[in-house]
Amino acid sequence: MWLPWDIAAVGALLCFAFAWGTVRINAKAIPVGAVLREVGVVASLYALWQLAGRLSVVHLEGAIDRGQQLWDLERALYLPNEAGWQAALLPHSWLVKAANIYYAGAHVPAMGLFLVWLFFRHRTKYRPWRTAVGWVTGVCLVIQLLPVAPPRLVPGIAIADTGVLYGQSVYATFNGTGAGQLQAMPSIHVAWAVLIGWAVWRESHGRWRWIGWAHAAMTSYVVAITGNHYWADGIVAAVILVGIRAIQTARVSLKEEVEHTSSADVVQPV
């Protein structure tokens, strides 16, 4: 369904090369070069996300046990029971199929549309949010190198694999290994969706800015009721995102304070 990581990586390199060459040949083509460069950055993130699904195969042992431990922790914290939420949806096959489609198909296109919208409509706000996408993706992927089985793969907790149930599983063709299925903690789906909701709400002032949060809520719901993630996966992803944004804000404040102090220390000529 999606491009393999190596093709995406080659595409990213070509975008960077064309961006550099375009600007070198014609200085007036700087906007075109900027677009190509950003496409290259996004393609690089995508390739990294795909590649991590293969790398996490290094230590598969204990993934089921960690999934069970996470399930037990959720019950101890009185988080909503994913099995109950899924059971309420299972009798409605068309809703289950729609949830599977949303899980499989909304993740990457939504981020692509968001970045395009932000780049062309709110250019000055683009770089910080794009950087946040990179950092939250990277941090989540590093944590995911420790495999945690999703609820649908943990025996005894009564969570169905809705993708397999209706022949809509993305993992039959997602990559050549089963490692991608063990990237449950934290959820990049939720991290990206919450980032989109947050950014659209903050940077847009139109009447449709609630759509971003609607996407975040829907994503958080479908990843859980399809058996692909625990609620905790989304919570941890959101906490990571908040931490990254806090660091970004602190760095900007510190930079402004240093610049203000430096300008105040300049001796004015008499």
C-alpha positions in Angstrom: 0.0 0.0 0.0 2.9 2.4 0.9 6.2 2.9 -0.7 9.1 0.8 0.6 11.7 2.6 2.7 14.5 2.3 0.2 12.4 3.9 -2.6 11.4 6.7 -0.3 15.0 7.3 0.7 16.1 7.5 -2.9 13.3 9.9 -3.6 14.4 12.1 -0.7 18.0 12.2 -2.0 16.7 13.2 -5.4 14.6 16.0 -3.9 17.6 17.3 -2.0 19.8 17.1 -5.1 17.3 18.8 -7.3 16.7 21.5 -4.6 20.4 22.2 -4.5 20.8 22.2 -8.3 17.8 24.3 -8.9 19.0 27.1 -6.6 22.6 26.9 -8.0 21.3 27.2 -11.6 18.8 29.9 -11.1 18.6 32.1 -7.9 15.1 33.1 -8.8 14.0 29.5 -8.3 14.6 29.6 -4.5 10.9 28.9 -3.7 11.0 25.8 -5.9 14.2 24.7 -4.1 12.5 25.2 -0.8 9.6 23.1 -1.7 11.8 20.3 -3.0 13.9 20.4 0.1 10.9 20.1 2.4 9.6 17.2 0.3 12.9 15.6 0.8 12.7 16.0 4.6 9.3 14.5 4.7 10.3 11.6 2.5 13.3 11.0 4.8 11.0 10.8 7.9 8.8 8.4 6.0 11.7 6.2 5.0 12.9 6.2 8.6 9.5 5.2 9.9 9.3 2.3 7.4 12.9 1.2 8.1 12.3 1.1 11.9 9.7 -1.6 11.3 12.5 -3.9 10.1 15.1 -2.8 12.7 12.9 -3.6 15.6 13.1 -7.3 14.8 16.4 -7.4 16.7 14.9 -8.4 20.0 11.5 -10.1 19.5 11.8 -12.0 22.7 9.5 -10.7 25.5 7.2 -8.6 23.2 4.2 -10.6 24.3 5.1 -10.4 28.0 5.6 -6.6 27.7 2.3 -6.3 26.0 0.6 -8.2 28.8 2.4 -6.1 31.4 1.2 -2.9 29.7 -2.3 -4.3 29.7 -2.1 -5.0 33.4 -0.7 -1.6 34.1 -3.7 0.0 32.2 -6.1 -2.0 34.4 -4.2 -0.9 37.5 -4.5 2.8 36.4 -8.3 2.3 35.6 -7.8 3.3 31.9 -10.8 2.4 29.7 -10.8 -1.3 28.7 -10.0 -1.6 24.9 -11.8 -5.0 24.8 -15.1 -3.4 26.0 -14.8 -0.6 23.4 -14.1 -3.1 20.7 -16.9 -5.4 21.7 -19.4 -2.5 21.3 -18.3 -2.0 17.7 -17.9 -5.6 16.5 -21.6 -6.2 15.8 -21.5 -3.4 13.2 -19.3 -4.7 10.4 -19.4 -1.6 8.3 -18.1 0.5 11.2 -15.3 -2.0 11.8 -14.3 -2.0 8.2 -14.4 1.8 8.2 -12.1 1.9 11.3 -9.7 -0.5 9.5 -9.6 1.8 6.5 -9.0 4.9 8.6 -6.2 3.2 10.5 -4.5 2.0 7.3 -5.1 5.0 5.1 -5.5 8.3 7.0 -2.1 8.4 8.8 0.3 9.4 6.1 -2.0 11.4 3.8 -3.2 13.5 6.7 0.3 14.5 7.7 1.1 15.2 4.0 -1.9 17.5 3.6 -1.1 19.2 6.9 2.5 20.0 6.0 1.4 21.3 2.5 -1.3 23.5 4.1 1.1 24.8 6.7 3.9 25.5 4.2 1.8 27.5 1.8 -0.7 29.1 4.3 1.5 29.7 7.4 5.1 29.7 6.1 6.5 31.4 9.2 5.1 28.7 11.4 6.1 25.8 9.2 9.6 25.1 10.4 9.0 24.7 14.1 6.1 22.3 13.5 8.0 20.3 10.9 10.9 20.0 13.3 8.5 18.8 16.0 7.3 16.1 13.6 10.9 15.0 13.1 11.7 14.9 16.8 8.5 13.1 17.9 8.9 10.6 15.1 12.5 9.9 16.0 11.9 9.6 19.8 9.0 7.3 19.2 11.0 5.1 16.8 13.8 4.8 19.3 11.4 3.6 22.0 9.8 1.2 19.5 13.1 -0.6 19.0 12.0 -2.4 22.2 9.2 -4.5 20.8 5.8 -4.5 22.5 3.1 -6.7 21.1 -0.2 -4.9 20.4 -3.4 -6.0 22.1 -4.5 -8.2 19.2 -1.4 -10.3 19.5 -1.6 -10.8 23.3 -3.5 -14.0 24.1 -6.1 -14.1 26.8 -7.3 -10.4 26.7 -10.1 -10.9 24.2 -9.0 -8.4 21.6 -9.8 -9.3 18.0 -7.5 -8.5 15.1 -10.1 -6.6 13.0 -7.8 -6.2 10.1 -7.5 -10.0 9.7 -11.2 -10.5 10.6 -12.2 -8.6 7.4 -9.2 -9.2 5.2 -8.0 -5.6 5.6 -4.7 -6.2 7.5 -1.9 -3.8 6.4 0.7 -6.1 7.8 0.5 -8.7 5.0 2.2 -6.3 2.6 3.6 -3.5 4.9 7.1 -5.0 4.9 8.9 -8.3 4.7 9.1 -8.9 8.5 6.6 -9.1 11.3 8.5 -6.4 13.3 6.2 -3.6 12.2 3.5 -5.3 14.1 5.4 -5.0 17.3 5.7 -1.2 17.2 2.9 -0.6 19.6 4.5 1.6 22.1 4.3 4.6 21.6 1.8 5.2 18.8 3.2 7.4 16.0 -0.3 7.4 14.6 -1.5 9.2 17.6 1.6 11.4 17.9 1.2 12.7 14.4 -2.6 13.1 14.7 -2.3 15.1 18.0 0.4 17.3 16.5 -1.9 18.0 13.5 -4.8 18.9 15.8 -2.7 21.1 18.0 -1.0 23.0 15.1 -4.2 23.5 13.1 -6.0 24.8 16.1 -3.2 27.1 17.1 -2.2 28.5 13.7 -5.6 28.6 12.0 -8.4 31.0 13.0 -11.0 29.7 10.5 -14.2 27.9 11.4 -12.8 24.6 10.2 -9.8 24.4 12.6 -11.6 21.8 14.8 -11.0 19.3 12.0 -7.5 18.6 13.2 -8.7 17.7 16.7 -11.5 15.6 15.2 -8.8 13.7 13.3 -6.8 13.2 16.5 -9.8 11.9 18.4 -10.7 9.5 15.5 -7.2 8.3 15.2 -6.9 7.6 19.0 -10.2 5.7 18.8 -9.5 3.5 15.8 -6.0 2.5 16.8 -7.4 1.1 20.0 -10.7 -0.5 18.8 -8.9 -2.2 15.9 -6.5 -3.9 18.4 -3.4 -2.2 17.1 -2.6 -0.1 20.1 -3.3 0.3 23.8 -4.7 3.6 25.1 -1.3 4.0 26.9 0.5 4.1 23.5 -1.4 7.2 22.6 -1.0 8.8 26.0 2.8 8.3 26.0 3.1 9.6 22.4 1.1 12.8 23.4 3.3 13.3 26.4 6.5 13.0 24.2 5.0 15.6 21.9 4.2 18.0 24.7 7.7 17.6 26.0 9.2 18.3 22.6 7.1 21.4 22.1 8.0 22.6 25.6 11.7 22.3 24.8 11.2 24.2 21.5 9.4 27.0 23.3 12.0 27.2 26.0 14.8 27.4 23.4 13.1 30.2 21.6 12.6 32.1 24.9 16.2 31.6 25.9 17.4 32.8 22.4 15.2 35.9 22.6 16.5 36.6 26.2 20.1 36.2 25.1 19.6 38.5 22.1 17.8 41.1 24.3 20.6 41.0 26.8 23.3 41.3 24.1 21.6 44.3 22.5 21.2 45.9 25.9 24.9 45.5 26.6 26.0 47.2 23.4 27.5 50.6 24.3 25.8 53.3 22.4 28.2 55.9 20.7 28.2 59.3 22.3 
